[in-house]
Amino acid sequence: MSDNDLGAFLRGLREKVTPAQVGLPTGPRRRTPGLRRAELATLAGVSVEYLTRLEQGRDRHPSAAVLTALAESMGMTPSQRVHLHRLAKGAEPGFSCNGSPHPNRTVRPAVRALLDQLEPAPAAVLNRLGEVLACTDGYRRLVGPTGQLDAGLPANFPRYLFTDPRARLAYPDWEHKADKTVATLKQGPYRSNPMVVSLIEELTLTAGREFADRMTSVAGLPDDSGVTRMNHPEAGPLRLAYERLELSADDDQHILVDLPADAATAAALDALIGRRPGGLRAVSG
Protein backbone atom coordinates (compact mmCIF):
# COMPACT_ATOMS: atom_id res chain seq x y z
CA MET A 1 0.00 0.00 0.00
CA SER A 2 1.49 3.34 -1.08
CA ASP A 3 1.85 6.11 1.51
CA ASN A 4 1.94 8.84 -1.14
CA ASP A 5 -1.61 10.09 -0.61
CA LEU A 6 -0.85 13.73 -1.45
CA GLY A 7 0.88 12.86 -4.72
CA ALA A 8 -1.82 10.36 -5.71
CA PHE A 9 -4.54 12.93 -5.08
CA LEU A 10 -2.81 15.59 -7.17
CA ARG A 11 -2.14 13.24 -10.06
CA GLY A 12 -5.63 11.74 -9.97
CA LEU A 13 -7.24 15.17 -10.09
CA ARG A 14 -4.88 16.42 -12.82
CA GLU A 15 -5.86 13.47 -15.00
CA LYS A 16 -9.55 14.30 -14.58
CA VAL A 17 -9.34 18.01 -15.42
CA THR A 18 -9.78 18.59 -19.14
CA PRO A 19 -7.84 21.31 -21.00
CA ALA A 20 -11.13 23.01 -21.88
CA GLN A 21 -11.97 23.38 -18.18
CA VAL A 22 -8.88 25.56 -17.65
CA GLY A 23 -9.06 27.43 -20.94
CA LEU A 24 -6.48 25.42 -22.90
CA PRO A 25 -6.91 24.02 -26.43
CA THR A 26 -7.34 20.27 -26.63
CA GLY A 27 -5.18 19.80 -29.70
CA PRO A 28 -4.77 16.69 -31.88
CA ARG A 29 -3.28 13.32 -30.86
CA ARG A 30 -3.72 13.88 -27.16
CA ARG A 31 -2.83 10.65 -25.34
CA THR A 32 -2.67 11.99 -21.79
CA PRO A 33 -5.94 11.91 -19.82
CA GLY A 34 -6.69 15.33 -18.44
CA LEU A 35 -3.88 17.86 -18.17
CA ARG A 36 -0.25 17.16 -18.98
CA ARG A 37 2.22 17.83 -16.16
CA ALA A 38 3.78 20.62 -18.19
CA GLU A 39 0.40 22.30 -18.65
CA LEU A 40 -0.43 22.23 -14.95
CA ALA A 41 3.07 23.34 -13.99
CA THR A 42 2.76 26.36 -16.29
CA LEU A 43 -0.67 27.27 -14.94
CA ALA A 44 0.49 26.96 -11.32
CA GLY A 45 3.81 28.72 -11.85
CA VAL A 46 6.00 25.81 -10.73
CA SER A 47 8.54 23.71 -12.60
CA VAL A 48 7.65 20.40 -14.22
CA GLU A 49 10.42 18.80 -12.15
CA TYR A 50 8.89 20.04 -8.89
CA LEU A 51 5.39 18.90 -9.84
CA THR A 52 6.83 15.49 -10.73
CA ARG A 53 8.47 15.26 -7.30
CA LEU A 54 5.16 16.14 -5.62
CA GLU A 55 3.20 13.53 -7.57
CA GLN A 56 5.81 10.83 -7.00
CA GLY A 57 6.08 11.56 -3.28
CA ARG A 58 9.70 12.69 -3.39
CA ASP A 59 8.66 16.08 -2.00
CA ARG A 60 5.86 16.02 0.58
CA HIS A 61 6.06 19.50 2.06
CA PRO A 62 4.73 22.01 -0.48
CA SER A 63 4.19 25.54 0.75
CA ALA A 64 0.74 27.03 1.23
CA ALA A 65 1.39 29.22 -1.82
CA VAL A 66 2.09 26.18 -4.01
CA LEU A 67 -1.00 24.36 -2.75
CA THR A 68 -3.13 27.43 -3.45
CA ALA A 69 -1.68 27.78 -6.96
CA LEU A 70 -2.37 24.11 -7.75
CA ALA A 71 -5.90 24.36 -6.35
CA GLU A 72 -6.63 27.50 -8.37
CA SER A 73 -5.14 26.04 -11.56
CA MET A 74 -7.28 22.90 -11.40
CA GLY A 75 -10.41 24.68 -10.19
CA MET A 76 -10.68 22.64 -7.00
CA THR A 77 -13.95 22.74 -5.10
CA PRO A 78 -13.93 23.88 -1.45
CA SER A 79 -14.08 20.25 -0.25
CA GLN A 80 -11.17 19.31 -2.51
CA ARG A 81 -9.13 22.22 -1.15
CA VAL A 82 -9.82 21.20 2.44
CA HIS A 83 -8.82 17.64 1.60
CA LEU A 84 -5.60 18.84 -0.08
CA HIS A 85 -4.71 20.86 3.02
CA ARG A 86 -5.38 17.89 5.30
CA LEU A 87 -3.16 15.63 3.20
CA ALA A 88 -0.33 18.16 3.30
CA LYS A 89 -0.63 18.63 7.07
CA GLY A 90 -0.98 14.87 7.56
CA ALA A 91 2.48 14.41 6.04
CA GLU A 92 3.96 16.36 8.97
CA PRO A 93 4.93 14.10 11.91
CA GLY A 94 3.98 14.74 15.50
CA PHE A 95 0.39 15.92 15.18
CA SER A 96 -2.89 14.07 15.05
CA CYS A 97 -6.47 15.32 14.87
CA ASN A 98 -7.69 12.24 16.72
CA GLY A 99 -8.81 12.91 20.27
CA SER A 100 -8.93 9.20 21.12
CA PRO A 101 -7.41 6.04 19.62
CA HIS A 102 -10.82 4.37 19.89
CA PRO A 103 -13.74 4.90 17.48
CA ASN A 104 -16.71 6.83 18.82
CA ARG A 105 -19.60 4.39 19.06
CA THR A 106 -21.76 6.60 21.30
CA VAL A 107 -24.62 8.43 19.61
CA ARG A 108 -25.72 11.53 21.48
CA PRO A 109 -29.40 11.73 22.56
CA ALA A 110 -29.93 14.83 20.40
CA VAL A 111 -28.63 12.95 17.35
CA ARG A 112 -30.93 10.01 18.09
CA ALA A 113 -33.86 12.42 18.37
CA LEU A 114 -32.92 13.92 15.01
CA LEU A 115 -32.77 10.42 13.53
CA ASP A 116 -36.29 9.73 14.82
CA GLN A 117 -37.54 12.81 13.00
CA LEU A 118 -36.20 11.45 9.70
CA GLU A 119 -38.64 8.51 9.68
CA PRO A 120 -39.85 6.99 7.39
CA ALA A 121 -36.72 7.79 5.35
CA PRO A 122 -33.88 5.26 5.51
CA ALA A 123 -31.22 7.04 7.59
CA ALA A 124 -28.32 5.95 9.77
CA VAL A 125 -25.50 7.33 11.92
CA LEU A 126 -22.05 6.05 10.95
CA ASN A 127 -18.63 6.61 12.49
CA ARG A 128 -15.11 6.90 11.07
CA LEU A 129 -14.87 3.12 10.54
CA GLY A 130 -18.05 2.99 8.49
CA GLU A 131 -19.93 1.34 11.36
CA VAL A 132 -23.70 1.82 11.46
CA LEU A 133 -24.34 2.86 15.06
CA ALA A 134 -28.03 3.75 14.96
CA CYS A 135 -30.67 3.83 12.25
CA THR A 136 -34.32 4.43 11.45
CA ASP A 137 -36.83 1.63 10.92
CA GLY A 138 -36.85 2.66 7.28
CA TYR A 139 -33.12 1.96 7.06
CA ARG A 140 -33.58 -1.47 8.64
CA ARG A 141 -36.30 -2.32 6.12
CA LEU A 142 -34.06 -1.16 3.28
CA VAL A 143 -30.71 -2.80 4.09
CA GLY A 144 -31.71 -5.58 6.49
CA PRO A 145 -32.72 -8.08 3.76
CA THR A 146 -29.32 -7.63 2.06
CA GLY A 147 -27.48 -8.98 5.11
CA GLN A 148 -25.85 -5.75 6.22
CA LEU A 149 -27.31 -5.88 9.74
CA ASP A 150 -27.12 -9.65 10.33
CA ALA A 151 -24.73 -9.26 13.28
CA GLY A 152 -26.63 -6.35 14.82
CA LEU A 153 -25.25 -2.90 15.58
CA PRO A 154 -22.62 -1.61 15.18
CA ALA A 155 -22.51 -3.04 11.64
CA ASN A 156 -19.36 -2.36 9.60
CA PHE A 157 -20.28 -1.45 6.01
CA PRO A 158 -16.77 -1.68 4.44
CA ARG A 159 -16.36 -5.18 5.84
CA TYR A 160 -19.77 -6.20 4.46
CA LEU A 161 -19.12 -4.68 1.05
CA PHE A 162 -15.74 -6.34 0.51
CA THR A 163 -16.23 -9.71 2.19
CA ASP A 164 -19.92 -10.65 1.90
CA PRO A 165 -20.90 -12.12 -1.52
CA ARG A 166 -24.40 -10.70 -1.10
CA ALA A 167 -23.00 -7.18 -1.48
CA ARG A 168 -22.33 -7.70 -5.19
CA LEU A 169 -25.92 -8.76 -5.69
CA ALA A 170 -27.27 -5.83 -3.69
CA TYR A 171 -25.18 -3.20 -5.50
CA PRO A 172 -25.07 -3.66 -9.30
CA ASP A 173 -22.49 -0.84 -9.48
CA TRP A 174 -20.30 -2.63 -6.96
CA GLU A 175 -17.02 -1.36 -8.42
CA HIS A 176 -18.14 2.24 -8.03
CA LYS A 177 -19.50 1.59 -4.55
CA ALA A 178 -16.18 0.00 -3.57
CA ASP A 179 -14.26 3.05 -4.82
CA LYS A 180 -16.41 5.41 -2.76
CA THR A 181 -16.14 3.23 0.33
CA VAL A 182 -12.34 3.23 0.15
CA ALA A 183 -12.38 7.00 -0.41
CA THR A 184 -14.37 7.38 2.81
CA LEU A 185 -11.88 5.25 4.75
CA LYS A 186 -8.95 7.25 3.37
CA GLN A 187 -10.31 10.74 4.00
CA GLY A 188 -7.98 13.03 5.89
CA PRO A 189 -4.75 11.87 7.57
CA TYR A 190 -6.17 8.39 8.19
CA ARG A 191 -2.76 6.83 8.86
CA SER A 192 -2.66 8.51 12.27
CA ASN A 193 -5.85 6.69 13.32
CA PRO A 194 -4.88 3.23 14.62
CA MET A 195 -8.42 1.83 14.35
CA VAL A 196 -8.73 2.85 10.71
CA VAL A 197 -5.30 1.41 9.98
CA SER A 198 -6.29 -1.84 11.71
CA LEU A 199 -9.45 -2.15 9.59
CA ILE A 200 -7.45 -1.42 6.43
CA GLU A 201 -4.93 -4.12 7.32
CA GLU A 202 -7.75 -6.58 7.99
CA LEU A 203 -9.48 -5.90 4.67
CA THR A 204 -6.18 -6.03 2.80
CA LEU A 205 -5.87 -9.62 3.99
CA THR A 206 -9.50 -10.74 3.76
CA ALA A 207 -10.52 -8.94 0.55
CA GLY A 208 -7.17 -9.13 -1.25
CA ARG A 209 -6.25 -7.06 -4.28
CA GLU A 210 -9.73 -5.65 -4.88
CA PHE A 211 -9.30 -3.69 -1.67
CA ALA A 212 -5.51 -3.27 -1.64
CA ASP A 213 -5.34 -1.88 -5.19
CA ARG A 214 -8.00 0.69 -4.36
CA MET A 215 -6.02 1.84 -1.34
CA THR A 216 -3.27 2.79 -3.78
CA SER A 217 -5.34 4.24 -6.62
CA VAL A 218 -8.45 5.84 -5.06
CA ALA A 219 -8.23 9.35 -3.66
CA GLY A 220 -9.57 9.86 -0.15
CA LEU A 221 -12.36 12.27 -0.96
CA PRO A 222 -15.84 10.78 -0.53
CA ASP A 223 -18.92 12.21 -2.20
CA ASP A 224 -21.35 14.09 0.04
CA SER A 225 -24.25 13.32 -2.28
CA GLY A 226 -25.14 11.29 -5.33
CA VAL A 227 -27.32 8.49 -6.64
CA THR A 228 -26.70 4.79 -6.11
CA ARG A 229 -28.47 1.75 -7.54
CA MET A 230 -29.59 -1.16 -5.39
CA ASN A 231 -31.13 -4.55 -6.17
CA HIS A 232 -33.36 -5.20 -3.19
CA PRO A 233 -34.33 -8.83 -2.46
CA GLU A 234 -37.95 -7.80 -1.84
CA ALA A 235 -38.49 -4.40 -3.51
CA GLY A 236 -36.50 -5.03 -6.68
CA PRO A 237 -34.36 -2.40 -8.47
CA LEU A 238 -34.04 0.91 -6.61
CA ARG A 239 -32.39 4.24 -7.35
CA LEU A 240 -31.45 6.04 -4.14
CA ALA A 241 -30.37 9.66 -3.78
CA TYR A 242 -28.04 9.83 -0.78
CA GLU A 243 -26.95 12.77 1.36
CA ARG A 244 -24.09 12.68 3.85
CA LEU A 245 -24.57 15.11 6.76
CA GLU A 246 -21.49 15.67 8.91
CA LEU A 247 -21.88 15.96 12.68
CA SER A 248 -19.43 17.88 14.89
CA ALA A 249 -15.72 17.10 14.86
CA ASP A 250 -16.05 15.86 18.44
CA ASP A 251 -18.55 13.22 17.31
CA ASP A 252 -16.47 12.12 14.28
CA GLN A 253 -19.72 10.74 12.87
CA HIS A 254 -22.10 11.49 10.02
CA ILE A 255 -25.73 10.87 9.15
CA LEU A 256 -26.43 9.10 5.87
CA VAL A 257 -29.91 9.61 4.40
CA ASP A 258 -31.29 7.65 1.42
CA LEU A 259 -34.21 9.09 -0.54
CA PRO A 260 -35.97 7.76 -3.64
CA ALA A 261 -34.44 9.16 -6.81
CA ASP A 262 -37.47 8.42 -9.00
CA ALA A 263 -41.18 7.72 -8.72
CA ALA A 264 -40.80 3.95 -9.12
CA THR A 265 -38.35 3.82 -6.20
CA ALA A 266 -40.63 6.03 -4.10
CA ALA A 267 -43.52 3.63 -4.62
CA ALA A 268 -41.32 0.60 -3.91
CA LEU A 269 -40.00 2.12 -0.67
CA ASP A 270 -43.51 3.06 0.46
CA ALA A 271 -44.57 -0.57 0.00
CA LEU A 272 -41.41 -1.89 1.67
CA ILE A 273 -41.66 0.38 4.70
CA GLY A 274 -45.42 0.00 4.96
CA ARG A 275 -46.30 3.64 4.47
CA ARG A 276 -49.18 5.16 2.57
CA PRO A 277 -48.39 5.95 -1.09
CA GLY A 278 -46.60 9.27 -1.28
CA GLY A 279 -44.99 8.94 2.14
CA LEU A 280 -41.59 9.26 0.48
CA ARG A 281 -41.38 11.60 -2.49
CA ALA A 282 -38.86 11.23 -5.27
CA VAL A 283 -36.07 13.83 -5.30
CA SER A 284 -33.52 14.82 -7.89
CA GLY A 285 -30.37 16.88 -7.87
C-alpha positions in Angstrom: 0.0 0.0 0.0 1.5 3.3 -1.1 1.8 6.1 1.5 1.9 8.8 -1.1 -1.6 10.1 -0.6 -0.8 13.7 -1.4 0.9 12.9 -4.7 -1.8 10.4 -5.7 -4.5 12.9 -5.1 -2.8 15.6 -7.2 -2.1 13.2 -10.1 -5.6 11.7 -10.0 -7.2 15.2 -10.1 -4.9 16.4 -12.8 -5.9 13.5 -15.0 -9.5 14.3 -14.6 -9.3 18.0 -15.4 -9.8 18.6 -19.1 -7.8 21.3 -21.0 -11.1 23.0 -21.9 -12.0 23.4 -18.2 -8.9 25.6 -17.7 -9.1 27.4 -20.9 -6.5 25.4 -22.9 -6.9 24.0 -26.4 -7.3 20.3 -26.6 -5.2 19.8 -29.7 -4.8 16.7 -31.9 -3.3 13.3 -30.9 -3.7 13.9 -27.2 -2.8 10.7 -25.3 -2.7 12.0 -21.8 -5.9 11.9 -19.8 -6.7 15.3 -18.4 -3.9 17.9 -18.2 -0.2 17.2 -19.0 2.2 17.8 -16.2 3.8 20.6 -18.2 0.4 22.3 -18.6 -0.4 22.2 -14.9 3.1 23.3 -14.0 2.8 26.4 -16.3 -0.7 27.3 -14.9 0.5 27.0 -11.3 3.8 28.7 -11.8 6.0 25.8 -10.7 8.5 23.7 -12.6 7.7 20.4 -14.2 10.4 18.8 -12.1 8.9 20.0 -8.9 5.4 18.9 -9.8 6.8 15.5 -10.7 8.5 15.3 -7.3 5.2 16.1 -5.6 3.2 13.5 -7.6 5.8 10.8 -7.0 6.1 11.6 -3.3 9.7 12.7 -3.4 8.7 16.1 -2.0 5.9 16.0 0.6 6.1 19.5 2.1 4.7 22.0 -0.5 4.2 25.5 0.7 0.7 27.0 1.2 1.4 29.2 -1.8 2.1 26.2 -4.0 -1.0 24.4 -2.7 -3.1 27.4 -3.5 -1.7 27.8 -7.0 -2.4 24.1 -7.8 -5.9 24.4 -6.3 -6.6 27.5 -8.4 -5.1 26.0 -11.6 -7.3 22.9 -11.4 -10.4 24.7 -10.2 -10.7 22.6 -7.0 -14.0 22.7 -5.1 -13.9 23.9 -1.4 -14.1 20.3 -0.2 -11.2 19.3 -2.5 -9.1 22.2 -1.2 -9.8 21.2 2.4 -8.8 17.6 1.6 -5.6 18.8 -0.1 -4.7 20.9 3.0 -5.4 17.9 5.3 -3.2 15.6 3.2 -0.3 18.2 3.3 -0.6 18.6 7.1 -1.0 14.9 7.6 2.5 14.4 6.0 4.0 16.4 9.0 4.9 14.1 11.9 4.0 14.7 15.5 0.4 15.9 15.2 -2.9 14.1 15.1 -6.5 15.3 14.9 -7.7 12.2 16.7 -8.8 12.9 20.3 -8.9 9.2 21.1 -7.4 6.0 19.6 -10.8 4.4 19.9 -13.7 4.9 17.5 -16.7 6.8 18.8 -19.6 4.4 19.1 -21.8 6.6 21.3 -24.6 8.4 19.6 -25.7 11.5 21.5 -29.4 11.7 22.6 -29.9 14.8 20.4 -28.6 13.0 17.3 -30.9 10.0 18.1 -33.9 12.4 18.4 -32.9 13.9 15.0 -32.8 10.4 13.5 -36.3 9.7 14.8 -37.5 12.8 13.0 -36.2 11.5 9.7 -38.6 8.5 9.7 -39.8 7.0 7.4 -36.7 7.8 5.3 -33.9 5.3 5.5 -31.2 7.0 7.6 -28.3 6.0 9.8 -25.5 7.3 11.9 -22.0 6.0 11.0 -18.6 6.6 12.5 -15.1 6.9 11.1 -14.9 3.1 10.5 -18.1 3.0 8.5 -19.9 1.3 11.4 -23.7 1.8 11.5 -24.3 2.9 15.1 -28.0 3.7 15.0 -30.7 3.8 12.2 -34.3 4.4 11.4 -36.8 1.6 10.9 -36.9 2.7 7.3 -33.1 2.0 7.1 -33.6 -1.5 8.6 -36.3 -2.3 6.1 -34.1 -1.2 3.3 -30.7 -2.8 4.1 -31.7 -5.6 6.5 -32.7 -8.1 3.8 -29.3 -7.6 2.1 -27.5 -9.0 5.1 -25.9 -5.8 6.2 -27.3 -5.9 9.7 -27.1 -9.6 10.3 -24.7 -9.3 13.3 -26.6 -6.3 14.8 -25.2 -2.9 15.6 -22.6 -1.6 15.2 -22.5 -3.0 11.6 -19.4 -2.4 9.6 -20.3 -1.4 6.0 -16.8 -1.7 4.4 -16.4 -5.2 5.8 -19.8 -6.2 4.5 -19.1 -4.7 1.0 -15.7 -6.3 0.5 -16.2 -9.7 2.2 -19.9 -10.7 1.9 -20.9 -12.1 -1.5 -24.4 -10.7 -1.1 -23.0 -7.2 -1.5 -22.3 -7.7 -5.2 -25.9 -8.8 -5.7 -27.3 -5.8 -3.7 -25.2 -3.2 -5.5 -25.1 -3.7 -9.3 -22.5 -0.8 -9.5 -20.3 -2.6 -7.0 -17.0 -1.4 -8.4 -18.1 2.2 -8.0 -19.5 1.6 -4.5 -16.2 0.0 -3.6 -14.3 3.0 -4.8 -16.4 5.4 -2.8 -16.1 3.2 0.3 -12.3 3.2 0.2 -12.4 7.0 -0.4 -14.4 7.4 2.8 -11.9 5.2 4.8 -8.9 7.3 3.4 -10.3 10.7 4.0 -8.0 13.0 5.9 -4.7 11.9 7.6 -6.2 8.4 8.2 -2.8 6.8 8.9 -2.7 8.5 12.3 -5.9 6.7 13.3 -4.9 3.2 14.6 -8.4 1.8 14.4 -8.7 2.8 10.7 -5.3 1.4 10.0 -6.3 -1.8 11.7 -9.4 -2.2 9.6 -7.5 -1.4 6.4 -4.9 -4.1 7.3 -7.8 -6.6 8.0 -9.5 -5.9 4.7 -6.2 -6.0 2.8 -5.9 -9.6 4.0 -9.5 -10.7 3.8 -10.5 -8.9 0.6 -7.2 -9.1 -1.2 -6.2 -7.1 -4.3 -9.7 -5.7 -4.9 -9.3 -3.7 -1.7 -5.5 -3.3 -1.6 -5.3 -1.9 -5.2 -8.0 0.7 -4.4 -6.0 1.8 -1.3 -3.3 2.8 -3.8 -5.3 4.2 -6.6 -8.5 5.8 -5.1 -8.2 9.4 -3.7 -9.6 9.9 -0.1 -12.4 12.3 -1.0 -15.8 10.8 -0.5 -18.9 12.2 -2.2 -21.3 14.1 0.0 -24.2 13.3 -2.3 -25.1 11.3 -5.3 -27.3 8.5 -6.6 -26.7 4.8 -6.1 -28.5 1.7 -7.5 -29.6 -1.2 -5.4 -31.1 -4.5 -6.2 -33.4 -5.2 -3.2 -34.3 -8.8 -2.5 -37.9 -7.8 -1.8 -38.5 -4.4 -3.5 -36.5 -5.0 -6.7 -34.4 -2.4 -8.5 -34.0 0.9 -6.6 -32.4 4.2 -7.4 -31.5 6.0 -4.1 -30.4 9.7 -3.8 -28.0 9.8 -0.8 -27.0 12.8 1.4 -24.1 12.7 3.9 -24.6 15.1 6.8 -21.5 15.7 8.9 -21.9 16.0 12.7 -19.4 17.9 14.9 -15.7 17.1 14.9 -16.0 15.9 18.4 -18.6 13.2 17.3 -16.5 12.1 14.3 -19.7 10.7 12.9 -22.1 11.5 10.0 -25.7 10.9 9.1 -26.4 9.1 5.9 -29.9 9.6 4.4 -31.3 7.7 1.4 -34.2 9.1 -0.5 -36.0 7.8 -3.6 -34.4 9.2 -6.8 -37.5 8.4 -9.0 -41.2 7.7 -8.7 -40.8 4.0 -9.1 -38.4 3.8 -6.2 -40.6 6.0 -4.1 -43.5 3.6 -4.6 -41.3 0.6 -3.9 -40.0 2.1 -0.7 -43.5 3.1 0.5 -44.6 -0.6 0.0 -41.4 -1.9 1.7 -41.7 0.4 4.7 -45.4 0.0 5.0 -46.3 3.6 4.5 -49.2 5.2 2.6 -48.4 5.9 -1.1 -46.6 9.3 -1.3 -45.0 8.9 2.1 -41.6 9.3 0.5 -41.4 11.6 -2.5 -38.9 11.2 -5.3 -36.1 13.8 -5.3 -33.5 14.8 -7.9 -30.4 16.9 -7.9 
